[in-house]
Amino acid sequence: MLPVQLTRLLDGDPAGLGEALDLVTGLDEALVHGLGRLAEERAAALTALADAFALTPLGEGLAEATAKIITGSVTEESLTTLAGGRAALLGAVHDALLADLDAALGRERDPWQAAPVPGTDSGNLLGAARSWLCELAITGWRGVDHGLVSTADQVIEALLAVPGHRRPAVLLDGLAAELRASCPVGTMERLPVRRWADLWTRALLLAGEGDRTGESAPPGHQPGLSGRLLILGVDVHEHSTAVQAQVHGVLEPSGGGQARLVRATVAATKVDTIVGPAVWRLLHRHPLLLGALAGRHSLDITDMPVLAGGDLVWDDSRARAGEPAAPFAVARLRLAGALASAVPPLDRHPVRVSEPVLVEDYKVTADGSFDLGTAVLTVDTDLLPACGPLTPKLVAGSSACIGLVRWDDGRWLLQPLAVQTRGRRETLDAHTGDWALGPTDPKVVKAEARTGDAVAILRERAGRLLRR
């Protein structure tokens, strides 16, 4: 049944999607060259974006802000308003895509309910952050050099020291690190235009709201959740300095009620020499969660904190190992009727669409896509993590797949988390989290034995340095 549902999703994009993204692209191109020296074409792009909001509550403010920027009167307030317009436009694209996906899957979703967040005393920290972000926009990406990047170091360090400002601090730190690594940006052949504009927009909105509504503070928790967590799969995000495991599952609430989709994310810092299965050792503080991934069993959780967007604030002490629960059985029996969580406003962006699905009864094409009968779904195997046994070859030979439906580069994609293959005598499963407690492939075990435990070696060396 699901291939037919996904076929409906692949029929076409929501009306107006292309036009909305073109407006965003116009603003992003203006940020490349700087809002302090707008050419006629880029000024027209900003005007077009403001005109699109003419009949909305943002219309008057955005028109005024755009007029000031075009005439050279670039202020912090006008740039924050412009960033808000950009975020609203991408939020509308996100909502249209997610509505299409929910309709195709028959998935019910909680409505968003805004809750008051207590304000925080930001002092001058967030003001300094806004000042740096405004300087970036005025200068433009092509004008960024080491001097401009380094002016953010002091404010980032100060923000990181304040727990309530961690979100904007980490975002600013990441943007500054990318810009520093790219300096001088003017000599780069290609720029990550959309990515840097996304980071700039989110950072400016977080820094702009924090001293008035407390939005930069960590979102408040809803009442803790209790029940049985049935794991579907894990999406592993990794780069040279960090690793994050985002576990997708279905929660059966204690006392009955509708099952709901949840996520649990754990993360750790790393160095670029720790790769492959070794990255799981960095998450050693969460043995119950890792054990459930490797052992394919459920977890019973009690009063686990949860954020408004359905993300569990994972705490191993609030969980205990449960009974075996095969992810494909969970997907077939519980996924279709699970309630999806609402998406927080600042998370409404097309790249954030990531919904778990089960796909069966497909044929794998020569390029690795899934032929659903009347439509073809592109399969993205580039994101398969090196820390698990799942490979493009296994995906190509599969008969069923649990994955995340994403929207990227103007099309729907499926990112596999687990596959089933039919052998001569039995059905075999492969999951991205199978090696969470260590590799089970003898070849990989031997390779690790030859190279040694990188995590243990680095910890021993760090301990030796601390003892000196």
Secondary structure, 3 states (H helix, E strand, C coil): CHHHHHHHHCCCCCCCHHHHHHHHHHHHHHHHHCCCCCCHHHHHHHHHHHHHCCCCCCHHHHHHHHHHHHCCCCCHHHHHHHHHHHHHHHHHHHHHHHHHHHHHHCCCECCCCCCCCCCCCCCCHHHHHHHHHHHHHHHCHHHCCHHHHHCCHHHHHHHHCCHHHHHHHHHHHHHHHHHHHHCCHHHCCCCCHHHHHHHHHHHHHHHHHHHHHCCCCCCCCEEEEEEEEEEEEEEEEEECCEEEEEEEEEEEECCCCCCEEEEEEEEEECCCCCCHHHHHHHHCCCHHHHHHHHHCEEEEEEEEEECCCCEECCCHHHEEEEEECCHHHHHHHHHCCCEECCCCHHHCCHHHCEEEEEEECCEECCCCCEECCCCEEEECCCCCCCCCCCCHHHHHCCCEEEEEEEEECCEEEEEEEEEEEECCCCEEEEECCCCCCCCCCHHHHHHHHHHCCHHHHHHHHHHHHHHC
